[in-house]
Amino acid sequence: MSITILNSTHRFRSLCRLQRIRGQMMTSQAGAEILVEKVGNAGVITLNRPKALNALNMNMIRLMYPQLKKWETDNETDIVIVKGAGGKAFCAGGDIRAVTEAGKIGDALAKNFFREEYILNNTIGTYQKPYVALIDGITMGGGVGLSVHGRFRVATEKTLFAMPETAIGLFPDVGGGYFLPRLQGQLGLFLALTGFRLKGRDVQRAGVASHFVESQKIAALEKELVDLKTPSIEDVSRVLDSYQKRSSLDAEKPFVLEQHIDLIDKLFQSNSVEGIVHNLKTDGSPFAQKQAETLAKMSPTSLKITFKQLQAGGTMSLQEVLVMEYRLSQACMVQKGSDFYEGVRAVLVDKDHSPKWSPSTLKEVSEQSVEDCFSSLGDRDLKL
């Protein structure tokens, strides 16, 4: 009897939290979380949740997707520019707290959020017109999905990039399985497993951004892009290149990982996560020891899923990767006691930063349990 009451109470609290989150989403007038402007022949989208570091929620996805589709076929729209409001962030990630609250009570948001977010990612990745993301600030997780698949991604000295999902029991989604394995050497796998943060010019040096422009020049750059008449990809490229040439800030500083890149290639070249951990511990250098300590804090299940995701994604199309990642997202959502719920609790809800992973070691995570996460969902598979 007491267990039933406890379960009912827990479910009621989750429902209340979800309703509160949804209420906050709806208090701003419809559409205010995304600002849409037509400036000449340019379509400009501003992510407008500055207090939440422009974290992407379902409302924003549902406003942004049809607008992009409309502009793609509109003869009077030649270029699309996407940016974030508030000066701190482009987009700090997806609103995963709302997603986990929904998952606890079986709400459809847990399925629909990932499905619609990945469809939006694919739209950006296949966009038929110049798409410019001005990633002037924090750009993580879901924010990476709104930028990295676009033709042009402009970083500034304020850009902070990371795919930190293994720390919350998830995996680097939004097409991470596509772009990360295509970075130089083992850099993508290193970033995916450790959640290592790249800043400023290093985001471009790593290949995540296509250009680096000083933040103070972004307004002038945007104006010049907007003023282009029927610009081709080459026209946009020329403008961005010219601004990059005039941005000398931090040019003399080496890439933050420059002295470690050969070591990353060597130590992260393995057939398993256990192999990587063994390489790091055996190497014994301060850098290797630090990475071993970082991996020891991450969800063992997430590490193994991520490793397999990137291995597979290296030879897949973006569409195939997103189908695979939707399967993985639902595997993470379906088990109420999964590491995803525990990671979000530890990092975003209680903020004790002491997740209790289950299983708690790499050795206990069976190959079969990982393989099961990649299984087809049949009729529920993502369709692009």
PyMOL commands that set and color helices and strands:
alter all, ss='L'
color gray80, all
select helices_A, chain A and resi 2-27+50-52+58-72+96-104+109-125+142-145+165-168+176-182+187-194+201-205+215-226+233-245+258-267+273-283+286-297+300-313+318-334+339-349+362-364+367-373+378-380
alter helices_A, ss='H'
color red, helices_A
select strands_A, chain A and resi 34-39+42-47+79-84+89-91+131-135+138-140+152-155+160-162+198-199+211-212
alter strands_A, ss='S'
color yellow, strands_A
deselect
rebuild
show_as cartoon
